[in-house]
Amino acid sequence: MSLNQRQHIRFSLDIPAIIYTKFGEKQETLLQQISIGGCFTGWEENVYVGDEFRMEIELPNKNFLPLYCKALYRVENTGIGASFLDISEFEQSLISKIIAHRLDIEGV
């Protein structure tokens, strides 16, 4: 996906998350990039392009924000690019808070 196709600014930040695959497997991961529309996460062998899965992203208060995602692309042995499905304005505001919190922690 080219930069011209992106709808939202994506930030390169390390954010803890949990992925639940369509097989019910739970996998801790680290989001390497995030925007209010999607993310790029660590490599998951059981997630393929087109798969829908649930993800929980850690909030600043250590709770988790549950989101439904769709895998858009895979970079072999590197990671999965995914969009957030049916995301509400409230969920988008929480993702913005996650981004702002991580930017503060990383001193950006």
N, C-alpha and C positions, 0 to 999 in steps of 0.2 A: 504494500500500500504506500503510495507516494504521499509526501507532505501536503500536496495540493488536494488530496482526497480527504484529509482529516477535517472534522468539524470542530474539534476542541484542541486546545493546547495540551500537549502531553509533557509530563514532568518525569525526569529520570530520578527516581527516589526508591529507596529500599523500604517496603512496607510489608509487614507480616500479614499472611492470609492463609485461608484453608480452602482447598478445592474438594468438592464432593463429585466424583465421576458418576456417569450414568449407571455404573455397576455398583454404586453405593460405597465406593472406596473413599476414604478420607485421607488427604495428603496435605501436610503443611508445606507452604511455599513462600516465596518472597517475590512480591511484585517489583519488577525492575523499572517499569514505567506505568504511569497512570494519568488519566484525564477524567472528566466527568462523564465521558461516553464509553470508556473502555480501558483496557490495560494490557500490558505484556508481562507475563509471569514466567517463572522457571519452567523447565522441561517437564512434561507429563507424558509418559509413554501411552497412557490409555485415553488421551483426549485427542480427537482428530478434527480436521476442518469440517465444520457443519454441526459438530456435537454441541448440545446444550448441556450446561452443568450449573450447579450452584457454587457460589463462592462466598466466603465470609471474610471481610477485610477488617483488620483491627482498628478500632477507633481510638482517639487520644485517651479516653477513660478506660481503655483495656477491654471494653465490650466489643462485640463484632457486628458489623453491618452486613446482613445477608442480601445477596444480589443474585439474579439469574443472568447467565452469560451464554454467549455463543462463540465458539472458536472460529476465527476468521482465517487464520493462517498459522503454520507451524514452521519454525526454523529448527531443523533437525539437530537434536542434542543441545539446543540452546533454550528455546522457549515457545510459548503459545501466545499469539495475539488474539484478544477477545473483545467483543463489544458487550456492554451491559444492556440487557433486554428489559423493556417496559419500565424504565427507571423514572421515578417520580421526581418532582422538583425538590421535595424534602430529602430524598436520597442523594440527589445531586449536591444539595447544600452540605450534607454530611461528608460527601467525598471532598468537597472544597475545603472543609475543616480539616480533614485528614491530610490533605496536601499542604495546607498552611502550617499545620502542626509539624509535619516532617521537614518542611523548609526551615522552620525555626530551629528544630533539633540539629539540622545539618548546617545551620549558620548561613543559609543562602538568603 
